Amino acid sequence: MSATATRNVGIPAGSLVVKPPAHPTYDLKSVIQLALSEDAGDRVEFCGCRDEIIIERRIGLLYSELRGCDLSSNIPVEMEVEAHFLAKEDGIVAGIALAEMVFNEVDPSLKVEWYINDGDSVHKGLQFGKVHGRAHSIVVAERVVLNFMQRMSGIATLTKAMADAARPACILETRKTAPGLRLVDKWAVLIGGGQNHRMGLFDMVMIKDNHISTAGGTANALKAVDDYLEQNNLQMGVEVETRTLEEVNQVLQYASTRKTALTRIMLDNMVVPLSNGDVDISMLKEAVGLIDGRFETEASGNVTLDTVNKIGQSGVTYISSGALTHSVKALDISLKIDTKLALEVGKRTKRA
Protein backbone atom coordinates (compact mmCIF):
# COMPACT_ATOMS: atom_id res chain seq x y z
CA MET A 1 0.00 0.00 0.00
CA SER A 2 1.38 3.37 -1.00
CA ALA A 3 2.14 5.81 1.79
CA THR A 4 0.06 8.38 -0.08
CA ALA A 5 -3.07 6.28 -0.49
CA THR A 6 -6.25 6.06 1.53
CA ARG A 7 -7.98 2.70 1.37
CA ASN A 8 -11.54 2.07 0.22
CA VAL A 9 -12.51 5.69 -0.27
CA GLY A 10 -15.32 4.96 -2.75
CA ILE A 11 -16.58 8.53 -2.93
CA PRO A 12 -18.74 9.57 -5.89
CA ALA A 13 -16.56 11.83 -8.05
CA GLY A 14 -19.24 14.49 -8.43
CA SER A 15 -19.40 15.23 -4.71
CA LEU A 16 -15.64 15.15 -4.05
CA VAL A 17 -14.69 18.83 -4.01
CA VAL A 18 -11.92 18.40 -1.43
CA LYS A 19 -10.09 15.07 -1.37
CA PRO A 20 -9.53 13.37 2.00
CA PRO A 21 -5.95 13.49 3.25
CA ALA A 22 -3.70 10.54 2.48
CA HIS A 23 -3.16 7.67 4.90
CA PRO A 24 -1.54 4.30 4.10
CA THR A 25 -3.85 2.11 6.21
CA TYR A 26 -6.98 4.11 7.06
CA ASP A 27 -10.09 2.37 5.73
CA LEU A 28 -12.84 4.96 5.43
CA LYS A 29 -15.45 2.42 4.42
CA SER A 30 -14.78 0.35 7.54
CA VAL A 31 -15.19 3.47 9.70
CA ILE A 32 -18.62 3.98 8.14
CA GLN A 33 -19.52 0.34 8.65
CA LEU A 34 -18.47 0.51 12.29
CA ALA A 35 -20.65 3.60 12.81
CA LEU A 36 -23.62 1.77 11.27
CA SER A 37 -22.97 -1.33 13.38
CA GLU A 38 -23.08 0.78 16.55
CA ASP A 39 -26.71 1.56 15.71
CA ALA A 40 -27.57 -1.93 14.52
CA GLY A 41 -26.07 -3.74 17.50
CA ASP A 42 -27.10 -7.41 17.57
CA ARG A 43 -30.51 -6.74 16.03
CA VAL A 44 -29.52 -7.05 12.39
CA GLU A 45 -31.03 -10.52 12.14
CA PHE A 46 -34.40 -9.21 13.33
CA CYS A 47 -34.80 -6.63 10.58
CA GLY A 48 -37.87 -7.19 8.48
CA CYS A 49 -35.77 -7.73 5.38
CA ARG A 50 -33.28 -10.38 6.45
CA ASP A 51 -32.81 -11.77 2.96
CA GLU A 52 -31.37 -8.49 1.73
CA ILE A 53 -28.61 -8.33 4.35
CA ILE A 54 -25.17 -9.78 3.86
CA ILE A 55 -23.11 -9.83 7.03
CA GLU A 56 -19.50 -10.65 7.48
CA ARG A 57 -18.03 -11.08 10.98
CA ARG A 58 -14.51 -9.70 11.34
CA ILE A 59 -13.67 -7.20 14.05
CA GLY A 60 -17.31 -6.17 14.14
CA LEU A 61 -20.31 -6.19 11.83
CA LEU A 62 -19.37 -5.23 8.31
CA TYR A 63 -22.13 -4.53 5.84
CA SER A 64 -22.30 -4.85 2.09
CA GLU A 65 -26.02 -4.11 2.07
CA LEU A 66 -27.93 -2.83 5.09
CA ARG A 67 -31.64 -2.20 4.63
CA GLY A 68 -32.52 -1.30 8.18
CA CYS A 69 -32.69 -2.47 11.77
CA ASP A 70 -34.69 0.34 13.35
CA LEU A 71 -36.85 -1.21 16.08
CA SER A 72 -38.64 2.14 16.48
CA SER A 73 -40.07 1.93 12.99
CA ASN A 74 -42.54 -0.34 11.23
CA ILE A 75 -42.20 1.49 7.93
CA PRO A 76 -43.07 -0.76 4.99
CA VAL A 77 -39.95 -1.60 3.05
CA GLU A 78 -41.48 -0.44 -0.24
CA MET A 79 -42.54 3.04 1.02
CA GLU A 80 -40.56 5.87 -0.59
CA VAL A 81 -40.15 9.42 0.72
CA GLU A 82 -38.04 12.51 0.24
CA ALA A 83 -36.08 14.00 3.14
CA HIS A 84 -34.38 17.40 3.17
CA PHE A 85 -31.20 18.61 4.85
CA LEU A 86 -31.85 21.72 6.94
CA ALA A 87 -29.25 24.03 8.47
CA LYS A 88 -30.25 25.21 11.94
CA GLU A 89 -27.43 27.69 12.29
CA ASP A 90 -24.92 29.58 10.14
CA GLY A 91 -21.66 27.87 9.26
CA ILE A 92 -19.57 25.93 6.76
CA VAL A 93 -20.88 22.57 5.59
CA ALA A 94 -18.52 19.60 5.47
CA GLY A 95 -19.17 15.90 5.08
CA ILE A 96 -21.30 15.92 1.94
CA ALA A 97 -19.06 13.40 0.19
CA LEU A 98 -18.92 11.23 3.31
CA ALA A 99 -22.72 11.38 3.67
CA GLU A 100 -23.07 9.98 0.16
CA MET A 101 -20.83 7.08 1.15
CA VAL A 102 -23.06 6.33 4.16
CA PHE A 103 -26.26 6.44 2.10
CA ASN A 104 -24.68 4.17 -0.49
CA GLU A 105 -23.59 1.72 2.21
CA VAL A 106 -27.10 1.55 3.64
CA ASP A 107 -28.98 1.44 0.34
CA PRO A 108 -27.35 2.02 -3.07
CA SER A 109 -30.78 2.80 -4.56
CA LEU A 110 -31.09 6.04 -2.55
CA LYS A 111 -30.84 9.19 -4.68
CA VAL A 112 -29.01 12.12 -3.09
CA GLU A 113 -29.00 15.67 -4.45
CA TRP A 114 -27.08 18.63 -3.07
CA TYR A 115 -27.60 22.33 -3.75
CA ILE A 116 -24.16 23.26 -2.36
CA ASN A 117 -20.69 21.72 -2.08
CA ASP A 118 -18.39 20.83 0.80
CA GLY A 119 -16.86 24.08 2.05
CA ASP A 120 -19.82 26.28 1.14
CA SER A 121 -21.49 28.46 3.75
CA VAL A 122 -25.07 27.92 4.94
CA HIS A 123 -27.41 30.11 6.94
CA LYS A 124 -30.00 29.18 9.50
CA GLY A 125 -33.13 27.80 7.82
CA LEU A 126 -31.46 26.88 4.51
CA GLN A 127 -32.42 23.61 2.83
CA PHE A 128 -29.20 22.51 1.17
CA GLY A 129 -29.80 18.96 -0.02
CA LYS A 130 -32.23 16.07 -0.24
CA VAL A 131 -32.35 12.28 -0.37
CA HIS A 132 -35.09 10.24 -2.05
CA GLY A 133 -35.84 6.55 -1.75
CA ARG A 134 -36.96 3.91 0.73
CA ALA A 135 -38.14 5.56 3.93
CA HIS A 136 -36.77 2.75 6.07
CA SER A 137 -33.28 3.12 4.56
CA ILE A 138 -33.28 6.89 5.05
CA VAL A 139 -34.27 6.54 8.71
CA VAL A 140 -31.52 3.96 9.30
CA ALA A 141 -28.85 6.16 7.67
CA GLU A 142 -30.06 9.45 9.15
CA ARG A 143 -28.24 9.56 12.50
CA VAL A 144 -24.91 8.25 11.20
CA VAL A 145 -24.97 10.74 8.32
CA LEU A 146 -25.78 13.62 10.66
CA ASN A 147 -23.20 12.59 13.27
CA PHE A 148 -20.47 12.75 10.64
CA MET A 149 -21.74 15.92 8.97
CA GLN A 150 -22.38 17.87 12.17
CA ARG A 151 -18.92 17.15 13.57
CA MET A 152 -17.15 17.80 10.27
CA SER A 153 -19.13 21.00 9.69
CA GLY A 154 -18.30 22.25 13.18
CA ILE A 155 -14.60 21.68 12.52
CA ALA A 156 -14.81 23.32 9.08
CA THR A 157 -16.68 26.32 10.47
CA LEU A 158 -14.08 27.05 13.16
CA THR A 159 -11.23 26.31 10.74
CA LYS A 160 -12.60 28.81 8.22
CA ALA A 161 -12.81 31.54 10.86
CA MET A 162 -9.31 30.74 12.15
CA ALA A 163 -7.76 30.50 8.70
CA ASP A 164 -9.19 33.84 7.63
CA ALA A 165 -7.98 35.54 10.81
CA ALA A 166 -4.51 33.92 10.78
CA ARG A 167 -3.38 35.25 7.40
CA PRO A 168 -0.68 35.53 6.21
CA ALA A 169 0.14 32.52 8.41
CA CYS A 170 -1.46 29.15 7.62
CA ILE A 171 -3.65 27.40 10.20
CA LEU A 172 -2.99 23.75 11.09
CA GLU A 173 -4.71 21.19 13.29
CA THR A 174 -2.86 18.66 15.45
CA ARG A 175 -3.14 14.95 16.31
CA LYS A 176 -5.69 15.84 19.02
CA THR A 177 -8.50 14.20 17.06
CA ALA A 178 -11.31 11.85 18.07
CA PRO A 179 -9.98 8.26 18.27
CA GLY A 180 -10.78 6.44 15.05
CA LEU A 181 -11.76 9.65 13.26
CA ARG A 182 -8.29 11.04 12.53
CA LEU A 183 -8.76 11.19 8.78
CA VAL A 184 -12.35 12.44 9.02
CA ASP A 185 -11.39 15.30 11.38
CA LYS A 186 -8.39 16.30 9.28
CA TRP A 187 -10.51 16.14 6.12
CA ALA A 188 -12.90 18.65 7.69
CA VAL A 189 -9.96 20.99 8.37
CA LEU A 190 -9.04 20.91 4.67
CA ILE A 191 -12.66 21.60 3.71
CA GLY A 192 -12.64 24.60 6.07
CA GLY A 193 -9.58 26.10 4.38
CA GLY A 194 -6.86 24.96 6.78
CA GLN A 195 -3.86 22.77 6.12
CA ASN A 196 -3.00 19.41 7.66
CA HIS A 197 -0.22 18.89 10.14
CA ARG A 198 1.32 15.41 10.16
CA MET A 199 -1.22 12.60 9.90
CA GLY A 200 0.49 10.42 12.50
CA LEU A 201 3.78 9.12 13.78
CA PHE A 202 4.74 7.75 10.37
CA ASP A 203 4.81 10.71 7.98
CA MET A 204 6.84 13.36 9.81
CA VAL A 205 9.34 13.46 12.67
CA MET A 206 8.26 15.78 15.45
CA ILE A 207 10.72 16.13 18.33
CA LYS A 208 8.68 17.25 21.32
CA ASP A 209 9.56 18.14 24.90
CA ASN A 210 9.45 14.55 26.18
CA HIS A 211 11.76 13.40 23.38
CA ILE A 212 14.20 16.20 24.23
CA SER A 213 14.10 15.35 27.94
CA THR A 214 14.68 11.66 27.19
CA ALA A 215 17.59 12.40 24.83
CA GLY A 216 19.28 14.76 27.29
CA GLY A 217 18.87 17.96 25.32
CA THR A 218 17.82 19.50 22.03
CA ALA A 219 21.07 18.84 20.17
CA ASN A 220 21.15 15.19 21.25
CA ALA A 221 17.56 14.68 20.14
CA LEU A 222 18.21 16.25 16.74
CA LYS A 223 21.38 14.24 16.23
CA ALA A 224 19.58 10.98 17.06
CA VAL A 225 16.91 11.75 14.44
CA ASP A 226 19.41 12.81 11.80
CA ASP A 227 21.49 9.67 12.35
CA TYR A 228 18.42 7.42 12.21
CA LEU A 229 17.10 8.96 8.97
CA GLU A 230 20.52 8.76 7.33
CA GLN A 231 21.14 5.16 8.40
CA ASN A 232 17.72 4.06 7.12
CA ASN A 233 17.81 6.19 3.96
CA LEU A 234 14.58 7.99 4.91
CA GLN A 235 13.52 11.42 3.76
CA MET A 236 10.73 13.29 5.56
CA GLY A 237 10.03 16.55 7.30
CA VAL A 238 11.53 17.07 10.75
CA GLU A 239 10.20 19.51 13.33
CA VAL A 240 11.61 20.32 16.75
CA GLU A 241 9.74 21.95 19.61
CA THR A 242 11.33 24.90 21.41
CA ARG A 243 9.97 26.60 24.52
CA THR A 244 12.57 29.28 25.16
CA LEU A 245 14.81 31.56 23.14
CA GLU A 246 17.75 29.61 24.55
CA GLU A 247 16.37 26.43 22.96
CA VAL A 248 15.89 28.26 19.66
CA ASN A 249 19.56 29.27 19.73
CA GLN A 250 20.55 25.68 20.59
CA VAL A 251 18.71 24.43 17.50
CA LEU A 252 20.31 27.07 15.29
CA GLN A 253 23.75 26.30 16.71
CA TYR A 254 23.28 22.59 16.00
CA ALA A 255 22.09 23.28 12.45
CA SER A 256 25.13 25.46 11.78
CA THR A 257 27.58 22.68 12.63
CA ARG A 258 26.25 19.74 10.60
CA LYS A 259 23.91 18.72 7.85
CA THR A 260 20.42 18.22 9.25
CA ALA A 261 17.01 17.07 8.01
CA LEU A 262 15.34 19.74 10.17
CA THR A 263 12.67 21.65 8.26
CA ARG A 264 10.56 23.42 10.92
CA ILE A 265 10.93 24.88 14.39
CA MET A 266 7.92 24.95 16.70
CA LEU A 267 7.72 27.98 18.97
CA ASP A 268 5.63 26.64 21.81
CA ASN A 269 3.88 28.86 24.36
CA MET A 270 5.75 31.97 23.27
CA VAL A 271 2.40 33.75 23.10
CA VAL A 272 1.89 35.16 26.58
CA PRO A 273 -1.68 35.89 27.77
CA LEU A 274 -2.24 39.26 29.47
CA SER A 275 -4.70 40.13 32.23
CA ASN A 276 -6.73 42.35 29.87
CA GLY A 277 -7.44 39.42 27.52
CA ASP A 278 -4.81 40.45 24.98
CA VAL A 279 -1.60 38.53 24.26
CA ASP A 280 2.05 39.54 24.19
CA ILE A 281 3.82 38.18 21.09
CA SER A 282 7.16 39.93 21.59
CA MET A 283 8.96 36.67 22.49
CA LEU A 284 7.44 34.96 19.47
CA LYS A 285 8.56 37.76 17.16
CA GLU A 286 12.07 37.66 18.61
CA ALA A 287 12.26 33.94 17.97
CA VAL A 288 11.09 34.40 14.38
CA GLY A 289 13.77 37.05 13.97
CA LEU A 290 16.47 34.73 15.28
CA ILE A 291 15.46 31.99 12.83
CA ASP A 292 15.38 34.57 10.04
CA GLY A 293 13.79 32.36 7.39
CA ARG A 294 16.29 29.51 7.71
CA PHE A 295 13.50 27.15 8.72
CA GLU A 296 9.73 27.14 8.68
CA THR A 297 8.23 28.31 11.96
CA GLU A 298 5.11 27.18 13.79
CA ALA A 299 3.44 28.96 16.70
CA SER A 300 1.47 26.89 19.20
CA GLY A 301 -0.13 27.53 22.55
CA ASN A 302 -2.74 30.15 23.54
CA VAL A 303 -4.20 30.08 20.05
CA THR A 304 -7.85 31.12 20.00
CA LEU A 305 -10.15 32.89 17.58
CA ASP A 306 -9.46 36.09 19.55
CA THR A 307 -5.66 35.78 19.47
CA VAL A 308 -4.92 34.11 16.14
CA ASN A 309 -4.92 37.33 14.09
CA LYS A 310 -2.24 38.94 16.23
CA ILE A 311 -0.18 35.74 16.21
CA GLY A 312 -0.46 35.65 12.42
CA GLN A 313 1.19 39.08 12.22
CA SER A 314 4.33 37.83 13.99
CA GLY A 315 5.92 36.42 10.84
CA VAL A 316 5.41 32.71 11.65
CA THR A 317 4.78 30.33 8.77
CA TYR A 318 2.16 28.23 10.55
CA ILE A 319 -0.13 28.40 13.56
CA SER A 320 -1.33 25.10 15.03
CA SER A 321 -4.47 24.74 17.10
CA GLY A 322 -5.61 21.56 18.83
CA ALA A 323 -8.96 23.22 19.53
CA LEU A 324 -9.94 22.83 15.88
CA THR A 325 -10.63 19.16 16.53
CA HIS A 326 -10.49 18.44 20.29
CA SER A 327 -13.02 21.10 21.35
CA VAL A 328 -15.26 21.21 18.31
CA LYS A 329 -18.85 22.46 18.59
CA ALA A 330 -20.99 20.51 16.14
CA LEU A 331 -22.95 22.52 13.57
CA ASP A 332 -26.69 21.96 14.03
CA ILE A 333 -28.05 20.16 10.95
CA SER A 334 -31.19 18.04 10.58
CA LEU A 335 -32.68 15.71 7.98
CA LYS A 336 -36.47 16.05 7.82
CA ILE A 337 -39.21 14.43 5.79
CA ASP A 338 -41.77 17.03 6.90
CA THR A 339 -39.76 20.18 6.29
CA LYS A 340 -42.73 22.52 6.69
CA LEU A 341 -43.33 21.40 10.26
CA ALA A 342 -39.59 21.30 10.97
CA LEU A 343 -39.26 24.94 9.88
CA GLU A 344 -42.23 25.97 12.01
CA VAL A 345 -40.73 24.30 15.08
CA GLY A 346 -37.32 25.73 14.23
CA LYS A 347 -38.66 29.28 14.07
CA ARG A 348 -40.45 28.81 17.38
CA THR A 349 -37.20 27.69 19.01
CA LYS A 350 -35.11 30.19 17.01
CA ARG A 351 -33.16 27.34 15.36
CA ALA A 352 -34.31 27.86 11.77
C-alpha positions as CSV (number, residue, x, y, z in Angstrom):
1,M,0.0,0.0,0.0
2,S,1.4,3.4,-1.0
3,A,2.1,5.8,1.8
4,T,0.1,8.4,-0.1
5,A,-3.1,6.3,-0.5
6,T,-6.3,6.1,1.5
7,R,-8.0,2.7,1.4
8,N,-11.5,2.1,0.2
9,V,-12.5,5.7,-0.3
10,G,-15.3,5.0,-2.8
11,I,-16.6,8.5,-2.9
12,P,-18.7,9.6,-5.9
13,A,-16.6,11.8,-8.0
14,G,-19.2,14.5,-8.4
15,S,-19.4,15.2,-4.7
16,L,-15.6,15.1,-4.1
17,V,-14.7,18.8,-4.0
18,V,-11.9,18.4,-1.4
19,K,-10.1,15.1,-1.4
20,P,-9.5,13.4,2.0
21,P,-5.9,13.5,3.3
22,A,-3.7,10.5,2.5
23,H,-3.2,7.7,4.9
24,P,-1.5,4.3,4.1
25,T,-3.8,2.1,6.2
26,Y,-7.0,4.1,7.1
27,D,-10.1,2.4,5.7
28,L,-12.8,5.0,5.4
29,K,-15.4,2.4,4.4
30,S,-14.8,0.4,7.5
31,V,-15.2,3.5,9.7
32,I,-18.6,4.0,8.1
33,Q,-19.5,0.3,8.7
34,L,-18.5,0.5,12.3
35,A,-20.6,3.6,12.8
36,L,-23.6,1.8,11.3
37,S,-23.0,-1.3,13.4
38,E,-23.1,0.8,16.6
39,D,-26.7,1.6,15.7
40,A,-27.6,-1.9,14.5
41,G,-26.1,-3.7,17.5
42,D,-27.1,-7.4,17.6
43,R,-30.5,-6.7,16.0
44,V,-29.5,-7.0,12.4
45,E,-31.0,-10.5,12.1
46,F,-34.4,-9.2,13.3
47,C,-34.8,-6.6,10.6
48,G,-37.9,-7.2,8.5
49,C,-35.8,-7.7,5.4
50,R,-33.3,-10.4,6.5
51,D,-32.8,-11.8,3.0
52,E,-31.4,-8.5,1.7
53,I,-28.6,-8.3,4.3
54,I,-25.2,-9.8,3.9
55,I,-23.1,-9.8,7.0
56,E,-19.5,-10.6,7.5
57,R,-18.0,-11.1,11.0
58,R,-14.5,-9.7,11.3
59,I,-13.7,-7.2,14.0
60,G,-17.3,-6.2,14.1
61,L,-20.3,-6.2,11.8
62,L,-19.4,-5.2,8.3
63,Y,-22.1,-4.5,5.8
64,S,-22.3,-4.9,2.1
65,E,-26.0,-4.1,2.1
66,L,-27.9,-2.8,5.1
67,R,-31.6,-2.2,4.6
68,G,-32.5,-1.3,8.2
69,C,-32.7,-2.5,11.8
70,D,-34.7,0.3,13.3
71,L,-36.8,-1.2,16.1
72,S,-38.6,2.1,16.5
73,S,-40.1,1.9,13.0
74,N,-42.5,-0.3,11.2
75,I,-42.2,1.5,7.9
76,P,-43.1,-0.8,5.0
77,V,-39.9,-1.6,3.0
78,E,-41.5,-0.4,-0.2
79,M,-42.5,3.0,1.0
80,E,-40.6,5.9,-0.6
81,V,-40.1,9.4,0.7
82,E,-38.0,12.5,0.2
83,A,-36.1,14.0,3.1
84,H,-34.4,17.4,3.2
85,F,-31.2,18.6,4.8
86,L,-31.9,21.7,6.9
87,A,-29.2,24.0,8.5
88,K,-30.3,25.2,11.9
89,E,-27.4,27.7,12.3
90,D,-24.9,29.6,10.1
91,G,-21.7,27.9,9.3
92,I,-19.6,25.9,6.8
93,V,-20.9,22.6,5.6
94,A,-18.5,19.6,5.5
95,G,-19.2,15.9,5.1
96,I,-21.3,15.9,1.9
97,A,-19.1,13.4,0.2
98,L,-18.9,11.2,3.3
99,A,-22.7,11.4,3.7
100,E,-23.1,10.0,0.2
101,M,-20.8,7.1,1.1
102,V,-23.1,6.3,4.2
103,F,-26.3,6.4,2.1
104,N,-24.7,4.2,-0.5
105,E,-23.6,1.7,2.2
106,V,-27.1,1.5,3.6
107,D,-29.0,1.4,0.3
108,P,-27.4,2.0,-3.1
109,S,-30.8,2.8,-4.6
110,L,-31.1,6.0,-2.6
111,K,-30.8,9.2,-4.7
112,V,-29.0,12.1,-3.1
113,E,-29.0,15.7,-4.5
114,W,-27.1,18.6,-3.1
115,Y,-27.6,22.3,-3.7
116,I,-24.2,23.3,-2.4
117,N,-20.7,21.7,-2.1
118,D,-18.4,20.8,0.8
119,G,-16.9,24.1,2.1
120,D,-19.8,26.3,1.1
121,S,-21.5,28.5,3.8
122,V,-25.1,27.9,4.9
123,H,-27.4,30.1,6.9
124,K,-30.0,29.2,9.5
125,G,-33.1,27.8,7.8
126,L,-31.5,26.9,4.5
127,Q,-32.4,23.6,2.8
128,F,-29.2,22.5,1.2
129,G,-29.8,19.0,0.0
130,K,-32.2,16.1,-0.2
131,V,-32.4,12.3,-0.4
132,H,-35.1,10.2,-2.0
133,G,-35.8,6.5,-1.7
134,R,-37.0,3.9,0.7
135,A,-38.1,5.6,3.9
136,H,-36.8,2.7,6.1
137,S,-33.3,3.1,4.6
138,I,-33.3,6.9,5.0
139,V,-34.3,6.5,8.7
140,V,-31.5,4.0,9.3
141,A,-28.9,6.2,7.7
142,E,-30.1,9.4,9.2
143,R,-28.2,9.6,12.5
144,V,-24.9,8.2,11.2
145,V,-25.0,10.7,8.3
146,L,-25.8,13.6,10.7
147,N,-23.2,12.6,13.3
148,F,-20.5,12.7,10.6
149,M,-21.7,15.9,9.0
150,Q,-22.4,17.9,12.2
151,R,-18.9,17.2,13.6
152,M,-17.1,17.8,10.3
153,S,-19.1,21.0,9.7
154,G,-18.3,22.2,13.2
155,I,-14.6,21.7,12.5
156,A,-14.8,23.3,9.1
157,T,-16.7,26.3,10.5
158,L,-14.1,27.0,13.2
159,T,-11.2,26.3,10.7
160,K,-12.6,28.8,8.2
161,A,-12.8,31.5,10.9
162,M,-9.3,30.7,12.2
163,A,-7.8,30.5,8.7
164,D,-9.2,33.8,7.6
165,A,-8.0,35.5,10.8
166,A,-4.5,33.9,10.8
167,R,-3.4,35.2,7.4
168,P,-0.7,35.5,6.2
169,A,0.1,32.5,8.4
170,C,-1.5,29.2,7.6
171,I,-3.6,27.4,10.2
172,L,-3.0,23.7,11.1
173,E,-4.7,21.2,13.3
174,T,-2.9,18.7,15.4
175,R,-3.1,15.0,16.3
176,K,-5.7,15.8,19.0
177,T,-8.5,14.2,17.1
178,A,-11.3,11.8,18.1
179,P,-10.0,8.3,18.3
180,G,-10.8,6.4,15.1
181,L,-11.8,9.7,13.3
182,R,-8.3,11.0,12.5
183,L,-8.8,11.2,8.8
184,V,-12.4,12.4,9.0
185,D,-11.4,15.3,11.4
186,K,-8.4,16.3,9.3
187,W,-10.5,16.1,6.1
188,A,-12.9,18.7,7.7
189,V,-10.0,21.0,8.4
190,L,-9.0,20.9,4.7
191,I,-12.7,21.6,3.7
192,G,-12.6,24.6,6.1
193,G,-9.6,26.1,4.4
194,G,-6.9,25.0,6.8
195,Q,-3.9,22.8,6.1
196,N,-3.0,19.4,7.7
197,H,-0.2,18.9,10.1
198,R,1.3,15.4,10.2
199,M,-1.2,12.6,9.9
200,G,0.5,10.4,12.5
201,L,3.8,9.1,13.8
202,F,4.7,7.8,10.4
203,D,4.8,10.7,8.0
204,M,6.8,13.4,9.8
205,V,9.3,13.5,12.7
206,M,8.3,15.8,15.5
207,I,10.7,16.1,18.3
208,K,8.7,17.2,21.3
209,D,9.6,18.1,24.9
210,N,9.4,14.6,26.2
211,H,11.8,13.4,23.4
212,I,14.2,16.2,24.2
213,S,14.1,15.3,27.9
214,T,14.7,11.7,27.2
215,A,17.6,12.4,24.8
216,G,19.3,14.8,27.3
217,G,18.9,18.0,25.3
218,T,17.8,19.5,22.0
219,A,21.1,18.8,20.2
220,N,21.2,15.2,21.3
221,A,17.6,14.7,20.1
222,L,18.2,16.3,16.7
223,K,21.4,14.2,16.2
224,A,19.6,11.0,17.1
225,V,16.9,11.8,14.4
226,D,19.4,12.8,11.8
227,D,21.5,9.7,12.4
228,Y,18.4,7.4,12.2
229,L,17.1,9.0,9.0
230,E,20.5,8.8,7.3
231,Q,21.1,5.2,8.4
232,N,17.7,4.1,7.1
233,N,17.8,6.2,4.0
234,L,14.6,8.0,4.9
235,Q,13.5,11.4,3.8
236,M,10.7,13.3,5.6
237,G,10.0,16.5,7.3
238,V,11.5,17.1,10.8
239,E,10.2,19.5,13.3
240,V,11.6,20.3,16.8
241,E,9.7,22.0,19.6
242,T,11.3,24.9,21.4
243,R,10.0,26.6,24.5
244,T,12.6,29.3,25.2
245,L,14.8,31.6,23.1
246,E,17.8,29.6,24.6
247,E,16.4,26.4,23.0
248,V,15.9,28.3,19.7
249,N,19.6,29.3,19.7
250,Q,20.5,25.7,20.6
251,V,18.7,24.4,17.5
252,L,20.3,27.1,15.3
253,Q,23.8,26.3,16.7
254,Y,23.3,22.6,16.0
255,A,22.1,23.3,12.4
256,S,25.1,25.5,11.8
257,T,27.6,22.7,12.6
258,R,26.2,19.7,10.6
259,K,23.9,18.7,7.8
260,T,20.4,18.2,9.3
261,A,17.0,17.1,8.0
262,L,15.3,19.7,10.2
263,T,12.7,21.7,8.3
264,R,10.6,23.4,10.9
265,I,10.9,24.9,14.4
266,M,7.9,24.9,16.7
267,L,7.7,28.0,19.0
268,D,5.6,26.6,21.8
269,N,3.9,28.9,24.4
270,M,5.7,32.0,23.3
271,V,2.4,33.7,23.1
272,V,1.9,35.2,26.6
273,P,-1.7,35.9,27.8
274,L,-2.2,39.3,29.5
275,S,-4.7,40.1,32.2
276,N,-6.7,42.3,29.9
277,G,-7.4,39.4,27.5
278,D,-4.8,40.5,25.0
279,V,-1.6,38.5,24.3
280,D,2.0,39.5,24.2
281,I,3.8,38.2,21.1
282,S,7.2,39.9,21.6
283,M,9.0,36.7,22.5
284,L,7.4,35.0,19.5
285,K,8.6,37.8,17.2
286,E,12.1,37.7,18.6
287,A,12.3,33.9,18.0
288,V,11.1,34.4,14.4
289,G,13.8,37.0,14.0
290,L,16.5,34.7,15.3
291,I,15.5,32.0,12.8
292,D,15.4,34.6,10.0
293,G,13.8,32.4,7.4
294,R,16.3,29.5,7.7
295,F,13.5,27.1,8.7
296,E,9.7,27.1,8.7
297,T,8.2,28.3,12.0
298,E,5.1,27.2,13.8
299,A,3.4,29.0,16.7
300,S,1.5,26.9,19.2
301,G,-0.1,27.5,22.6
302,N,-2.7,30.2,23.5
303,V,-4.2,30.1,20.0
304,T,-7.9,31.1,20.0
305,L,-10.1,32.9,17.6
306,D,-9.5,36.1,19.5
307,T,-5.7,35.8,19.5
308,V,-4.9,34.1,16.1
309,N,-4.9,37.3,14.1
310,K,-2.2,38.9,16.2
311,I,-0.2,35.7,16.2
312,G,-0.5,35.7,12.4
313,Q,1.2,39.1,12.2
314,S,4.3,37.8,14.0
315,G,5.9,36.4,10.8
316,V,5.4,32.7,11.7
317,T,4.8,30.3,8.8
318,Y,2.2,28.2,10.5
319,I,-0.1,28.4,13.6
320,S,-1.3,25.1,15.0
321,S,-4.5,24.7,17.1
322,G,-5.6,21.6,18.8
323,A,-9.0,23.2,19.5
324,L,-9.9,22.8,15.9
325,T,-10.6,19.2,16.5
326,H,-10.5,18.4,20.3
327,S,-13.0,21.1,21.3
328,V,-15.3,21.2,18.3
329,K,-18.9,22.5,18.6
330,A,-21.0,20.5,16.1
331,L,-22.9,22.5,13.6
332,D,-26.7,22.0,14.0
333,I,-28.1,20.2,11.0
334,S,-31.2,18.0,10.6
335,L,-32.7,15.7,8.0
336,K,-36.5,16.1,7.8
337,I,-39.2,14.4,5.8
338,D,-41.8,17.0,6.9
339,T,-39.8,20.2,6.3
340,K,-42.7,22.5,6.7
341,L,-43.3,21.4,10.3
342,A,-39.6,21.3,11.0
343,L,-39.3,24.9,9.9
344,E,-42.2,26.0,12.0
345,V,-40.7,24.3,15.1
346,G,-37.3,25.7,14.2
347,K,-38.7,29.3,14.1
348,R,-40.4,28.8,17.4
349,T,-37.2,27.7,19.0
350,K,-35.1,30.2,17.0
351,R,-33.2,27.3,15.4
352,A,-34.3,27.9,11.8
